Amino acid sequence: MDQVINVTNEHQITTEILNRLISMSQEGKAKAHVSIGSGVTLNFHHENEVEGTAMIDLGSGIFGERKWADVVEILKIRQEEFTDLHETLLKQAGAIEEKLGTLAKEFNEAAEKLQPKTQESPAAPQQKQLEQNGEEKAKPKSRRRGGMFGSDLTLDD
C-alpha cells in the first residue's frame, strides 16, 4: 500500500510540473531542470508558444511522444486507477483483519473448551508429589558415558 501511495504522489507531482510547463509555454518561455540521475540536472528551455511534448510509457515498455496536456490526462487516469487500487487494498486489509479477529475468538473459545476442568482435592497435590518422588527413586540414575578423551566436561556438555 505504501508503494501505491508513493506512485500516486509521483503522478501528482508530475501532473503539477506538466501543468506549470503548459502555462509557461503559453507565455513563450517554459523552463525546467530535468534530473538525469547521480545528482545531475539538465536545463530545459522551451522557447515556443506551442505546447511541448514528452515521452510517456504507454504500457508494456512502449513509449510514445505526446503533448503535455495529453500526458496530464493519461496521468490523471492512472492516478485514479492507483487510488481505486489503494481503496480496494484498504477494504481487503480491513476484511482480513476482521476475519482474523473472528478466527482468533473462535480459537480461544475452542481452547477454553479443551482445557480440563478437574477439581482436585487438597490431598491430591501431595499424593501426586509422593508418586513422582517414588518414580524418581525407582529410576536408576543415568551414568555418564566416558568418551575416548576421558570423562571431563566439554563445551558440548
JODA-V841698 format. One record per residue. N is the residue number from 1. BURIAL is I if it has 9 or more other ideal C-beta (glycine too) atoms within 8 Angstrom, else O. Layout:
((N/BURIAL) (N/BURIAL))
//
This chain:
((1/O) (2/O) (3/O) (4/I) (5/I) (6/O) (7/I) (8/I) (9/O) (10/O) (11/I) (12/I) (13/O) (14/I) (15/I) (16/O) (17/I) (18/I) (19/I) (20/O) (21/I) (22/I) (23/O) (24/I) (25/I) (26/O) (27/O) (28/O) (29/I) (30/I) (31/O) (32/O) (33/O) (34/O) (35/O) (36/O) (37/O) (38/O) (39/O) (40/O) (41/O) (42/O) (43/O) (44/I) (45/O) (46/I) (47/O) (48/O) (49/O) (50/O) (51/O) (52/I) (53/O) (54/I) (55/O) (56/I) (57/O) (58/O) (59/O) (60/O) (61/O) (62/O) (63/O) (64/O) (65/O) (66/I) (67/O) (68/I) (69/I) (70/O) (71/I) (72/I) (73/O) (74/I) (75/I) (76/I) (77/O) (78/I) (79/I) (80/O) (81/O) (82/I) (83/I) (84/O) (85/I) (86/I) (87/O) (88/O) (89/I) (90/I) (91/O) (92/O) (93/I) (94/O) (95/O) (96/O) (97/O) (98/O) (99/O) (100/O) (101/O) (102/O) (103/O) (104/O) (105/O) (106/O) (107/O) (108/O) (109/O) (110/O) (111/O) (112/O) (113/O) (114/O) (115/O) (116/O) (117/O) (118/O) (119/O) (120/O) (121/O) (122/O) (123/O) (124/O) (125/O) (126/O) (127/O) (128/O) (129/O) (130/O) (131/O) (132/O) (133/O) (134/O) (135/O) (136/O) (137/O) (138/O) (139/O) (140/O) (141/O) (142/O) (143/O) (144/O) (145/O) (146/O) (147/O) (148/O) (149/O) (150/O) (151/O) (152/O) (153/O) (154/O) (155/O) (156/O) (157/O))
//
